[in-house]
């Protein structure tokens, strides 16, 4: 695997799309206005996660993606081996149901995640539009990406408490693109031969990774990126902020390039049901 290259000029969406097309992921210098939101989220999140388990569970919702989830809910490979993290999520389509049920401390975090989701919309949309141009598909579906069905999740880890070498097992995300930032090391990308490449994470560097739906759109010309989170025993805590850019499930989604890898596969059905692979509820149009 080639060493990751940091793209500093975010206006070069064409170049960014070419890198993702070539290797499945890219590192981009986080726009300053988005960095400020991330810094605020990272400052506020520990206050929420350091509450008692019982108090946090009051901000969880059965059969919804939004709100709090404790350890023992989400997994990457098997429900016999859960991810060692807690999380809190925002999903726009669920807002009318969720907003009235949140505590004051959760509402602060919820509103910040909503603001962050909105701030990423233009960047993600430009990247996907330029990827579509690579495949001559820029006019096939103009509303392919939708923040309405794209969850944003803040993850909280306490690595020092565990002996497991890997906190989140190797997996690929079941979405179009994953945009990820973190406050300290841990993220690793797996190459085709199983080699692991540590990826620098900070508020100033956003990692964009191809998911399964982007692979299906391109007939697997773009491979979904397998990644994991490694434990560093000297880390008392770790925060990561993840936006899962998803397709618009209100309209049909057609591949940009059709071959045996994606022929007759319903991409919208995949988008709806993929969360269940990780112990989460399916997407709901509400």
Helices and strands as residue ranges (DSSP letters): E 6-7, H 13-23, E 25-29, H 32-49, H 53-57, E 67-69, E 75-78, E 81-82, E 86-90, G 92-94, H 95-98, G 99-101, H 104-134, G 147-149, E 152-157, G 159-161, E 166-171, E 177-182, E 187-190, E 196-198, E 205-210, H 212-217, E 227-230, E 238-245, H 267-273, G 274-278
